[in-house]
């Protein structure tokens, strides 16, 4: 018993070593001036590294270094969080001057207490991809964008990847540019750009379209693209979003969608578009619960409608238009929709296009947005057309460099038909691409006054001919100078090709011309469309 009470030499050595270790730790702690840190064991959880599964020792060292860095970064984050100033629980909050936006928001909430009751009444957009007859006309060599075995990224993954790319010019048909400080009507500043990372974005895509920083993205895959590729292009924000500014019309390179009449139909029926459509509907439905009357929500619906109109999906377009009207009504009407006048005109233009394609009356016909008073003098563009105008088509008022005498005679004949004046059929043969386009449109338009509907099969060849000739970019200078004539041609083509694949290209071209009416005449554009609706209904009676 006595022998067992005495410690052995090995136990004494261990006691002395542990005592010296504790003293060394105490000395190091006394020299340190940093405050004590509470370290949680969960932050430094160990991870087993199976060396038998590594081929080289460099991979093992790389894993060890990443594990060590993770712990040091976690500790630094805790130090930064502890260094932040925290408000006292019993302290009084400082009075701050409310911004104009918050004041207007609080005022609107106090004046309209029933708004919260109206929000649940909104009908959400339903996800449906109906089979379309035009799908069989195109050779789509692409894998499905959703489901098992798909190699494409979802919009959420792409959204996380694109964080710092500044785009120069978007690829959408409206050439809307999202810039800081650029005003559309002089009284509102558009939203700032979304920073994106060009190294994380798929730079090989031939076409990409965004709905903003937190919105879905339409990105075509390069390996399935059957057309000529454009390199160096960056994703653009859709022209239908409130932050996109419509630039002054000028002669320049066309958007890629309008260079070939087969591009838009191919995109409309691609798996990438159907994935984009599904993501957009989910994004809109989520925003309908949070902020249904926000301009971004309205812009997202307008963008989706523009593509569905191009696809010829009139059933879903009519449902989307019903929901859009209810949202705009909650905002107080089209005139109070947004201080950006260009955005109000975009919504009004979508309403006009829906009326043409569905043969219905425009919903906002009594709420025509007025042109900004800051930009009223644009004499270099002439809005006269066979549908609207005060000047006769003669060589004294129209340049012979743009229209030959036979073209002017043909345009005046179409004007006389519209106004109910007895017209004499011209047998004069003109020259040039412009005359051939006008002649094809006039052939369809003339038959409408003989009781032949625009959708008749006898007009199919003229519609195809129009699309082939409109691909010629040498006539763009004439179309920029005379947007009213081009709008009449496109309206005739859209109505006659509603059941054909040429409809997609003509509709996108119409968006391009119609959005620029903020510069050459929104009132003139509206009156021209209303006149065409009257002619179209008369032909179908």
C-alpha positions, 0 to 999 in steps of 0.5 A: 500500500505504501509503495502504491501511494508514491508516484513513479518516475514516469508519472513525475516526469509527466506532471512536470512536463504538463506543469511547464506547458501550462506555464508557457501557455500562461506566459503567452496569454499574458503577453497577448493584448487581443481580447479573448475569442470564443471559438465554437467547435462547429466552425472548425469541424474536422474533415477526413481526407482519404489519401488512398483516393488521391493520385498525387500528394499535391491534391492532398496539400491543396485540400489541407490548405483550403481547410486551413484557409476556411478556418482562418476566414471564419475567424476573421468574419467573427472578428469583423462582426464583433467589431461592428457597432450595435445599437443599444436596446433602450436607446431612442431612435434618431428622427430621419427625414423620409425620402420622397419615394417613401413619403409617396408610398406611405401616402398611397397606402393611406389613401388606398387601404383596399389595395391589399384586398385587390392583390389576391384577386389577381389571376396568376399566370399559368405555366403551359407550353401548348404544341404549336404547328410551326414547331414541325417546320424547323429542324431543332437539334437541341437537348431539352433544357429541363429534366434529367440528363440536361447539361444546361444551367437553370436561370438561377444558376446563370443568375448567380454566375453573371455578376459583373459584365457591363453590356454595351448594347443589348441584342433585343429588337428595341435596342434598349440601353440600360444606362445610369442617369439617362432620362427618357422624359426628363423627370425620372432616372432609370435603374442602374446596371446590374454588375456581371462577371464576364468570365462566369457568363457563357461567352459563346452564346449567339443570343442572350436576353435578360429581364434585369439583375434578378430576372430570368435570362434567355440564353441560346446554346452555341452548339445548336445554333444553325445561323451565322454567329456573332462574336463579342456580343454581351447579354442585353436587357429587354426593351420592354423593361422600364429601365431600357431607353429607346434611342433616337432612330438612326441608320446603323447595324440591325439587331441580330434578330432582324438580319435573317427572317428565320432566326426569330421563328427558330428561337421561339420554338427552341427548348431554351425559349420554353425554359425561359418562358417557364422561369419568367412565369414563375418569376412573375408569379412570385412578384405578384405576391410581393409587389404586383404593381411594380414596373419590373413586374409589368415589364416582365409580363410585356416581354413574355407577351411580345414573344408569345405574340411572335409565336402566334399564341393568341390564347395565352396572350389574351389571358396575359393581357387581362392580367396586365390590364388589372395591374395597370388599373390598380396603378391608376391607369396608363397615364399614372403607370410610370413617370417614364413616358417611354415605358407607358408607350411600350405598354400601349404598343403591346395593347395595340399589337394584341388588338391586331392579332386577336381582332379585338379592341384595344384596352387603353384606346382612351389613355393614349400617352402623350409624346414628351414635350422635350422632344417634339421637333423631328422633321427628318422622319415622316409618319405619313402612310396609306393609313394616316397622313395629310400630304399626298404621295407625290414627288413634290413632298417625297424624295425620289431618291427613296421612292420611284414615281411608280412607288409614290403612285401605288402608295397614293392609291392605297391611301385613296382606298383607305379613305374611300376615294375611288382609286384608279389601278396603276399599271406602272412598273417601278424599280428597286427593292422598295417598290417590290416590297410596297407592291407585295403589301399593296396586292394584299391590301387591295384584296382586303377591299374586295372582301378577301380576308388577310389570312387567305391562302392567296396572300401567302406568297406575297408574305413570303416575298415581303420577308425575303425583301425586308432582309435587305439592309440597304433600304434601312435609310428609307425606312428610318426616314419614312417609318409610317410606310414601313409600319403599314407594310408590317401591319399588312404582313402580320395580319396576312401571315398570322398562321405562318412562320413569317409572322414571327419576323414581321412582329419583331420588326414591328416592335422595332418600328413601333417603339421608336414612335416616341420620337416620330409620333405616338399619336400618329402610330395609334391612329394608323393602327386603329385605321388598320383595325377598321380595314381588317374587320371590314375584310372579314365581314 
